[in-house]
Amino acid sequence: MAVRSENGGVAADRGQYQKTGRLIDTDAVRDARVLQPLSEIRSGVVAAHRAALTAQVALQRAAWQRTLRTATSARVASADTAAAASGVGEGSGFSGDGRVSAARGERTARGGLSNGIGSAGVTDAEQVAAAGESAFKALARTRRSRVDHAALVRLTECDVVSVFGAGHQRSGVVSVARLAAAEPLVLTEAALELRGGTGKGRVVAQFDGDPRAAAVQAAELFALFTGMHLCLSASTLAAAPVNGSIQGITGGTLELVVTDIDLVPRPHVTATANIAGTQGELQVTVTVVEAVGAGVGPGEAAPSLLLNEFHMTHLARGDQSIAMGTEFAEYTGVRATRLPTGGLLLVDRVIEFDGARGRLDGAAYTTEYDSPADSWYYGDTANESMPHFVYMETSLQAALLMGYYAGPTLTQPGVTLSLRNLGGTATVLRQVDLRDKTIEQSSRLLSTTILPGSSLQTFDYTLAVDGEPFYTGETMFGYFSDEALANQTGLDAGRAAPTWLDEHANTPTRTIDVAARRADPNAELCARRTLALIDHIDVVDGGGKYEAGYLHSLRAIDPSDWYFDRHFHLDPVIPGSLGVESVIHAVQEWMLDAGFADSLRDPVFRIPADLPFSWRYRGQFLPTDGTVELDAHIKKVRRGPNGVTVIVDGSLWKPGLRIYELIDLAVELVEREDGR
């Protein structure tokens, strides 16, 4: 039975969580599935990092020896299968909670994707138009895209659920937000488009009355449609004064085009409204406002959740005192530990947490991430379903989140500490299509080591969907001062580590022109747009340290590349997971070039199951670093009845420094299974 923790979280028996009416022993899953004991992996990562850290701070060693403290290191260990019966339009939808029950699509009302609505009938990503990477992610979705006058009247009565479905309610969230609270209802019917207009949303409505009231009510309708009120319990909708003027009309057709929609500083919709057959336009902003005197910090904004989407967005690029609590106020507006933002923010809610602020020796917690079928990465990947880097990012963000919440940086006030992942090991347990799924993330903080100018934390984690684990791993993060980051020595203690191609400069190569293939809109199995991470590959057939093939690629860094703005706010670096993804792309292109797809009727790329993959990071790619260089050594090529699996070891370099190492990274090219 879950109990409230001392800091407002919800505690559960450590190592277990309730899904689909049964307990899953996540410790047993880890022990059974990870090939090496977690303690052994962790010891290796810790030892490697401490060696690198010693080199980085050699000039400060004497001071450290005088001040180094012994740090502790301990292991610690409903239903919405359809929207309202009338007026149902096309689209995918959320059900009402984050816990999947045994019945398909049945939820318990925490917030999450429905299995009964969104993905039913979807067999591949091409059937769902992908949103842009920067698109706003709705807090709730519905099949309903049109509302008649009767439905609008129900919205004026706070009856959002009967109109948009059970996804528009959450356990513990008091819903009092309503349409047309300030003026009489003037809308008579409306059509809503989540990605309409310029991509941020659009409402086309009929109205009878004041056009300014109609514009405000159309914006309110869109805010309710996207579930923005769900992140602040007992919140209401407040409209700013309408700018602009439209004269001489008291009815007609209004088009509202959303120009800004965001959760910070408070959830809001800003839009431009035009009336058919008239000149001029109106600018309107509607904001979700908390109840008078209500708190919005952890455990306050929505009492059933310690943190929700509102807090995640603030942690990514807003007010850290709102996201993490008043102790973190000093980190607002300056370079500090943050989650990624935009389309790289891949954790939504904290469901359970048995730790406490200041307790750094261990904690267990459960978080969730909703993965809508129209997410940008499904449209841009060459994979059949979720790309590898999203597996990494969503699990690492979920693991790190509550480790940071516990407060390791608070032990060193006034010191600027930047967050960096140092490495880990992860394994796909089973292959699953994650489109329109809510991913349940069970994580544990295993240890914290505080050093002058830095801190280290280790974690393990298991991801599950529909109550069944599909991914597990362990990782280490570090919080580093500016001095520690400035003294990075890479993976080779500052020594030059040339690529295999540099060491075999006279070896003939051939080139795979990835950019040319990507330019062909009909080219299949090709990463595109935001995931266009490599342009060409130098190939040495039979080369590399395993004499099975060698791949090399060099790409210029553009300081305006999209991910610098996302990872992180005020601290731009290339996500390590995208470095891993770039090596995967090189392997995928080599597999196609080698003809491995030729004998397959409907080939797809997947992440193989039961093949542990390890990575080490000892540096960062900055916007000013000039180039990213990678290589991959083909290690094994396994042919099976349904396709081919290729396993590689790889590295990535910034100019003069090898900073990433990847071991046993695997790519699978197989026949698509029926029904996927």
Secondary structure, DSSP 4 states (H G I P E B T S, - for coil): --EE-TTS-EE--TTEEEETTEEEEHHHHHHHH-SS-HHHHHHHHHHHHHHHHHHHTGGGHHHHHHHPPPPP--------SS--SSSB-S---EES-S-B-SSTT-B-SSSEE-TTTTTTT--SGGGSPPPPTT----SS--SB-EE-HHHHHHHHTT-HHHHH-GGG--TT------TTSSS---EEEEEEETT-TTTT-EEEEEEES-HHHHHHHHHHHHHHHTTGGGGSTT-EEEEPPPEE---S-SEEEEEEEEEEEE-SSS-EEEEEEEETT-S--EEEEEEEEPPTT---STTTSSTT-SB-HHHHHHHHHS-HHHHH-GGGGGGTTSS------GGG----EEEEE---TT--S-EEEEEEEEE-TT-HHHHH-SBSSS-HHHHHHHHHHHHHHHHHHH-GGGGSTT--EEEEEEEEEEEE-S----TTEEEEEEEEEEEEEEETTEEEEEEEEEEEETTEEEEEEEEEEEEEEHHHHHT--GGGTT-----HHHHTTTS--EEEEHHHHHH-TT--S---GGG---SEEEEETT-TTTTS-EEEEEEEPPTT-HHHHHS-TTS----HHHHHHHHHHHHHHHHHHTTTTTT-SSEEEEPPSS--EEEEE-----TTS-EEEEEEEEEEEEEETTEEEEEEEEEEEETTEEEEEEEEEEEEEEEPPTT-
